[in-house]
């Protein structure tokens, strides 16, 4: 469902993403990397918000560069910092997105009710978005991304700002969607979350893809001392010896 070949993005003299090859099927794919590794730049290219310097992107077999509207119709996207229409209510915003995606009104109302109940948005549904907390805005953004029942859901740090109950419900929902044949592409810094949820993991560092595999496959790639995803991640990115304890920063 998501395929990239030699995907590259250069900003001035900085290569943010370097010759990235991805082949993501109907699965929950976790995209990991340190800050500045190229995760968000990759996601913006996958969703058509950023044009690559080089390479190709296909979503569901549709070329993002040749037919961006066709590719984007298959995608639901939640950025790390959602930018919503602040002067709309949550209901107005969701129905606006449903209209853009040509979801029939009766079906849109049914789906909206389901997601508002799932994310505890009923009581704030009539409030202006500008009045909502960050976490509540995040839940509205998730409902908006889901309203068109997309084939591909791209999530950039989706649990940031969510309360524990909503985060738990989101995890259950994502597994349910994968069971229905949807593709989930998600970046997160919460390695425990990635470890529990993933079908496969991609690790990017300094713009280059270091590994793509199942968790067990990554364990086989890593040294015998690497048992958890955190161990594997730190080893593959070369950051296992950069903690304050190793550098002596905390030594007296």
Protein Blocks (a to p, Z undefined) as FASTA:
>chain_A
ZZcehiacdehjacfbghiacddddddddddddehilpmmmmmmmnopaccfbdcddeeh
iafklmmmlmmmmpccddfbdcddfkbcfklmmmmmmmmnopafklmmmmmmmmmmmnop
mmmmmpcfklpcfklmmmmmmmmmmmnopabdcdehklgopafklmmmmmmmmmmmmmno
pacddddfblklmmmmpmbdcddeehiafbdcdfklmmmmmcfklmbfmlmmmmmnopmm
mcfklnommpZZ
